């Protein structure tokens, strides 16, 4: 499961340099040169993180970040602001816009990758390569393996993505539409009942291991994954 990063930068040379560095580090990139293109990219697919240049033409990066943080669909995407403005007041303004971090230009590729990894571990654990374990259920996104008490469990690609998302967002309730956006993507047009079908498949696979009840239905709201198993 490759981590997707949206680069919003109006200088072509800088944008291409950042894209090259990210792809070398194993990330998948999306690129936009202004706020309009960024909105178009976000309408097609939700990235795991956004690198946002402050000085964009028209709508600034700070203004776009504020806009994204007000929208429920994009509010949880971590944003790192990139800028040549290094004064303390500018840093505060950038962080107050909702950005998770602030990197001052010029920066080294190693520093940028390190900042990205820290943010992803803290804010978007589903976008990291680290294995996750809940109640004896273990998922390793690198090897694409799932096991329960050391016994391997076979999952289809959709059930794998769904379980990975659930395990990295424990105890949160997600509506069917939110699951569609986060697991299938915003550029995929399928009915919400498709979520129910895959939830049933996932539960059926987990049932022999006594773990199906980790995936809980929240009546009138959606679904929740919790290591604290609800009693029937």
N, C-alpha and C positions, 0 to 999 in steps of 0.2 A: 504494500500500500504506500505509494509514493506521496510524500508531502508536497502540496501545491502552494506556491508563493506568488502573489501578485505584486509586480514591481510597477509603481506609479511614479514615473520620472520623465520630465520633458526633454532632457538632454540625451540625445540618441547614444552618444559615446558612453556616457555614464550608465545608461540603462542596459546597453549591450554588455558592458564590463561586469555589472552586477549579475546579469543573467548567466554569463559564462561561469562566474565564480560559484553561483548557486547550483548550476547543473553539474559542475565538477564535484560538488559536495553531495550530489545524489538527489537534489530537489528538482521538482518539475516546476517550470516557470510560466507565468502569464504576464503580459506586458501591456501597459497603457501609458500614453504620453500626457494625458490630461484627465480631468474629472469626468468628462463625458465618456471617454473610452473606458475608464475604470468602471463606471456604472454599467456599461454594456457588458464588460467581462463578468461582473458580479451577477448580472441577470442570467448569464449562461451557466456559470459555475461558481460555487462558493469556495474560495481558497482557504488554506489552513492558517495563513498569515499574510499580512500586507506590509510591504516596505513603501512608505509614503514620503515623497519629496515635499518639503514645505512650500517652496516657491514654484507652484504650478501656474500656468497661464489661466486667467479667468478665476475659477474657484480655487482657492489655495488648498494645500494639503491639510492644513489645520482645519479649515472650514469643511472639507470633505470628510475628515475624520469625525468631526462633530456630527455631521449628517448621518454617517454610517452607524455611529453609536446610538443614535435616536431610533434607528430602524430595527425592529425586533429580529429581522432576518439576518442582519449583518452585525448586530451589536456585540456578539461574542467573538468576532474575528479579532485576534490580537493585531495591533498596529505598531510598527516601529517607524518613527519619524526620522527622516534623513535631511540634514540641513547644514549649511555653512554658518548658521547663526549660533554662536556659542555662548552668548551672554546668559546669566542665570535667569533673568526675566523671560527670555525666549524659551529656555528649557522648561520653566514652570508653565508657560502658556501652552507649550506642546503637550506636556503631560496632562494639563487640565482639560485639554480637548478630548481626552479619553484614551490617548495613546498609552501603550504599555511600556514603551522605552523610547529613548532619544539618542541618536548617534550623530556626532558632529563630523562633517566632512573637513578634510580628507580622512578616511578611515582605512584600515588595512583589511584585506579579505578575511584574515584569521579572526580579527575582532568582530566583524559582522557575523560570521558563521557562529562564533561563540555566543553572541547576543541572541541570535535566532534560536539556538539550542536551549538556552536558559528560558526564554519566553515560552517556547513550545512545551517544555517540561512542566512549567508552572501553570500555563493558561490553557494549553491544548494538548493534553497527554495523548489523545488519540492520534496526533500527528507525529509522534516520536516513534523510534524503532524499539523502544523498551518493552519487554514482556510485562504483562499485567496478570495478577492472580487474585481471585475472589472466591472464598469458600471452597477451596480445593480445585477450582476451575482455573486453568492457566492458558493464556493465549499469547503466542509469540508472533508478532507481525513480521519479523525478519525471516523466520523459517516457515511462516504460514502454517503453524501447527497449533492445535488446540488439544488439551488433555485434561482428564479428571482423575486425580489420584494416580498419576503416571500412566493412565490408559488413554491412548490416542483416540480422538473423536474426529470423524470425517464430517466436514461442513462444505456446502457449496459456497461460491464466492459471495453471493448476496447475504447469506446467513453469517458468513465470516465477518463481513463489513458491519452488519447489524450488531453482532455480538461484541465486536471490538468497540464500536461506538458506545454501546450500553455499558461495557465494563470500565470504560474511561470516563463515564458520566454517571456514576452510581448515585442512587437516591434522588435523582431528578426526574420529574414527570415530563414526558414529551408527547405532544399531540401527534396524530398520524401525519399531518402536514409538515411538522417540524422534522419528523423522522425521514420523510421523503426528501426534504431539502438537504439534510445532513448526510444521509446514507446513499441515496440514489442521485442527488444533485438537482439543482434548480432547472437544468436544461432538459430534464427527462419528464415527459408528460404521461403520467400513469395515474390510475385511480387510487384513492386513499385506501380502499379495501385491499389493495395489493399488500399493504403493510400487515394487515391481519393474516393473510395467507403465509407470509414469511415468518411471522411471530409463531404461528401454529407449527410450522416446520421446525423452527428452532427449538421450541418446547419439546416436540416429539423426539428430537435428537438428544436433548439433554435429559429426558425422562428416565431412561435406563440407569442413569448415574445419580438419580435423585436430585437433579439440579434444575428441573423445569420450573419450579416455583420461584426461582430467582428472578424470572421475567414475570412481572406482576401487572395485572390490568387495574388501572385506576378508573373506576366507573365515571363516565362523562368527561374524562380528561385525556386519557391516552394510556401510555405504558411507562413503567418504571422498572429499573434493574436494581436490586438491592441484595446485599449479603445477609441482611436481616430478613429472613424469610417470613412472609406473612402467613399466619395460620388460617386454615380454611374455616 
